Amino acid sequence: MMAFVIDASVVVAWALAEDHPDAISALERTHRDEVRVPVLWWFEVRNALLVNERRKRISRADAALFLRSLSRLALTIGSSPDETEVLAIARRHRLTIYDASYLELALREGVPLATLNAELRQAAQREQVPLLAAGSG
């Protein structure tokens, strides 16, 4: 069993049934591996669902059903981030604080990161954080 950090972009792809190989791979991994997220993940996922409800990409009922299924994941919310490190990562890679918090958690925990965000993927590669991708175990 191996832990990994997952960001909201991957989870929202699941909610919208997007056929993205990396998102599908991450979903499969949730059945056997521990998922770690920063505190802001809870808010980001729900905000993205609400935005997609308003855009008519998901119904209110489907969003509620998805959140119920999400609550069954073996999920660990990371401890308070290292503020200095989050800011340094955000500045170094021109990321939002939100995206930098996922990378800081993966770095601190020494685990791979699952994201569909191109900028965050590039920053992870520069920081030598393994990316969870289709076919990566």
KALINJO-V362289 format. One record per pair of residues at least 12 apart in sequence whose C-alpha atoms are under 8 Angstrom apart, sorted by the first residue. I is the first residue (numbers start at 0). J is the second residue. If there is no record, write none. Layout:
# KALINJO-V362289
i/j
I/J
I/J
This chain:
# KALINJO-V362289
i/j
0/31
0/32
0/33
1/31
1/32
1/33
2/32
2/33
2/34
2/35
2/110
2/111
3/32
3/33
3/34
3/35
3/105
3/110
3/111
3/112
3/113
3/131
4/34
4/35
4/36
4/101
4/104
4/105
4/110
4/111
4/112
4/113
5/34
5/35
5/36
5/101
5/112
5/113
5/114
6/36
6/40
6/101
6/112
6/113
6/114
7/40
7/43
7/44
7/114
8/114
8/115
8/116
9/21
9/22
9/25
9/113
9/114
9/115
10/22
10/44
11/44
11/47
11/48
13/26
14/48
14/57
14/62
14/65
15/56
15/57
20/132
20/133
21/113
21/115
21/131
21/132
21/133
22/113
22/114
22/115
22/132
22/133
23/133
24/131
24/132
24/133
24/134
25/113
25/131
25/132
25/133
29/72
29/73
30/72
32/73
33/73
33/74
33/75
34/72
34/73
34/74
34/75
35/74
35/75
35/76
35/77
36/74
36/75
36/76
36/77
36/101
36/104
37/76
37/77
37/78
37/79
37/80
37/100
37/101
37/104
38/76
38/77
38/78
38/79
39/97
48/62
77/104
80/100
80/103
80/104
81/103
84/103
85/99
85/100
85/103
86/99
88/102
88/103
92/122
94/118
94/119
98/119
99/119
102/119
102/123
102/128
105/128
106/128
109/128
110/128
110/129
111/128
111/129
111/130
111/131
112/128
112/129
112/130
112/131
113/130
113/131
113/132
114/130
114/131
